[in-house]
């Protein structure tokens, strides 16, 4: 019996190609003007129809913006799971109009990360900050 699976090919795009390839409802979350002004390197990655990612690199930090389609018309459930270290701390909210759920944690690599998560209709956006201070995180989230 053959296993039913679809092989997904990862595609890395630069900004001009991403504008042509990605739908506007995803692109508006991936395109962060504050991060674009700070970043030395930006790439957009898509590997399936349900998730796309933007990678922003500055001289001192890395930021990943992940966008998930949480529910298609024919689905009844969405499962969103991540595994983090057990020492979660600094759980808080950021934002006035759009409230981001944020938490910081130390990764297995010893680096401090902060994740910010926001659900908007059928889209879930998660932004993972590596080595970023609170002001940088607030400035990034304020763009949305």
N, C-alpha and C positions, 0 to 999 in steps of 0.2 A: 504494500500500500504506500503510495507516495504522499509525502507531507504537503499540505497546501500552504505555501508561503510565497510571498511576493518579494523578490529581491529589490531592495531600495538602493538607488545610486545617490551618493552624496554629491551635490553640485555647489561649488564655491563661486560666488558672484561678487563683482565690484559694483559700486553704486549705480553707474549707468545701466548695467545689465540687470541689476535687481529691480530697477524701476520698470523695465520692460517685462520681466518674468513674474514678479510677485503681485498678488492682488492688493488693491489699495487698503482693504481692511486689515491686512497683515503689515503692510509696508508702513502705515502710519504709526504703528507701535515700534517697529524696528528703527525707524529714522528719528534719531534724537539730535536736535540741533545743538544742544549744549555739549553732548558727547562728540559730535562731529567737529566742533571747534577745538576740543581738547586732544583729540586722538591723532596719533601718528599713523596708525594703520587701521583700516576698517574693512571687514569682509562680511558677506551675507552667505549663509549656508542653508540649503534645503535638502532634506533627505527623504521626505515623504509629504503627502498632502496635508497632514495634520500638524506638522511642526516645522517652523523656520527659526533661524537664529542669526543675530547680528553680533559680531565680535568687534569690540573697540579696544584698542591698546594705546595707552599713554606711556610716557617714559617710566612711570612708577606703578602703574596699576593696569588691571584688565577688567573689562566689563562685558558680560554676555547678556544679551536681551533675547529671551526665548518666547515665542508666541505659539500657543497651542489652540487649535480649534477643538473646543470641548464637547460639542454635541452637534452631530449632523442630523438631518431631518428623520432618518430611519433608525436612529439609535435612541435607547432609553437611558443609558448610563454612560458616565465618563469616569475613568479612573486616572487620578493624577498622583503619582507617588514619587517620593525622593527619599534617599537614605542619607541621614546626616549623623554626625557624632552625637553622643548622648548629652553632652554639656551645652545645651542651648541656653542662650542668655540674651539680654537686651531685646526682649520681644516688645515691639511698639508699633504705633501707626504713624504714618507720614502723609501729609496732604490735607488740603481743605475741601476742594470739590471732589476729587477722586482720592479715596482713602486706600493707601497701600498698607498691607500687612507686612511688617518687616521683622526680621530676626537676624542676629549675628551669631556666628559659631566659629570654632576653630576646626579646620579640616585635618584630615589624617596627615597632611603634609606640614602641619604647624602654622599654616597661613590663616589669617583671620578673613572670613568671608561675611558678607551681609547679603541676604536675599530679600527682595521686595516682590510681593505677589499682588496682582489686581485682576479680578474677573470683571469683564464687561460684555454683557449679552452672551454670545457663544464663544468668546475669546478669553483665554487666560494668558496674561503676560507675567513672566517671571524675569526679574533682572538680578543677576548675580554679580556682586561687586567684590573684587579682590584687592586688598590693600587700599581702601578708599575711606576717607574720613566722613563724619556725619554731614558736614556742610556740602561736600561733593555729592553725596547721595541725595540730599534734599534738593540741590540744584538740578540734578538729573531728573528726579521725579516731578519737579515743578513744571517741566516742559509739557507733560501730559495733562 
